[in-house]
């Protein structure tokens, strides 16, 4: 699997750009450029800002069917 495909998987699974870069062993700056281009092409929807969680009470729309939301500690507090 290519590094680009692995980055897509990381971001789609809810990883931040910084954590994905660390897991893939690449500089965070390169990861930010990759994710920006993937987002521009509509392939991924990146977290709201590098280094921040991909979900939270003000940055996501909960989806009960999403595995990312199922593991979120804030999921029960949203209204």
ABEGO torsion letter per residue (X at the ends): XBAAAAAAAAAAAGBBAAAAAAAAGBBAAAAAAAAAAAAAAGABBBBABBGBBABEAAABBBBAABAAAAABAAAAABX
